[in-house]
Amino acid sequence: MIYQRNDMEGRFYNWVTDSSRAIFAGRPSRRLFDRFNGDQVLFIINFYASFFERFTLEEARELERQIANNLPMGAKSEISVFNWIKDTSKQVFL
């Protein structure tokens, strides 16, 4: 499943131009994470979901809510956000 912009519940996101979206590809990096950047939030959610055969729309929305409401202030890079998701997820990460 690919989580898309129209699937997101949050309406407070900033969006980059189409040409800038290409930077959110591959693996999470030490790039600064902005929880208000919709493209970056989608990137993290979809990267995480790629590790599971079955990742539902509701699980993606729950992860979006967790990022919006519970992400610690110390999670500043994409890598630290991804590690926080792994550590707090109800999914069994292999």
N, C-alpha and C positions, 0 to 999 in steps of 0.2 A: 504494500500500500504506500502510495506517495501522498503525504499530507500537503495540501495546497492552500494558497491564500484564502480561497473562498470557503475552506473548511474551518478556518480559525475563528475562535469566539471573540478574541480581543479586537477592539476597534481603535486602539490607541497607538498602533504601530506607525513607524515611519517606513517608507518604502524607497528604495534606490531606483535609479533608472535601469532599464533593461541591460544596457551595456556594462553596468557595474555588478550585476548579479553573478557573473562568472567567477568572481572572487570567492563565492561561497560554494566551493566544490572540493572534492577530495576528502581529506581528513581534517578534524579540528586542529587548530594551530594555537600558537601563543598570541594570536591576534586578540585585541581587546574585544570582549563580548558586550554587546549593547542589547539589553532585554527589550528595548523599544524598537529595535530594527527587525521588522517583520521577516525580511529575507534571511537574516542570521538565525532567528528563532526557528524558522522552517528548516534551515540547513541542519541545525543541531538535532531537531526532532527526527528528521528523515535519516540522518546518519545513525542515530540510536536505533530507530526502527529497522534499519537494514540488517541488524544482527538477529532478527527474529522472523521466523516463517510466517507467523500470524501476529500481526500488530494491528489492532482495530482502530477505527476512527475515534471511538470513545477513549481508548488508551492515549492516543495522540493528543486529544483535547485535554485530558487530565494532565499530561506532561506539560502542555502549554500553560495550564492554570498553575502548576507547580513552579514553573519558571517565572511566571508573572508575580506570584504571591509569596513564594518561599525561598527563592534563590538567595543564598547568603551573600552579604556584601563582599566577602572575601573571594568569591568566585568571579575573577576578573577576566580570565582568558577563556577561549573556547575549550581548551583542554580541561581547565578546572571545572567548567560547567558540565562537560561531558562526564568527568569523574564524579561529580556530585550527583548527577542523574544515575549513574551506575550504582553508587553507594546507597541511594535512597529509594531506588526503584523496587516495585513489587515483582517485577519480572526477574526470572532467573537468568542472569547474564553468564554466558559460557565463554 
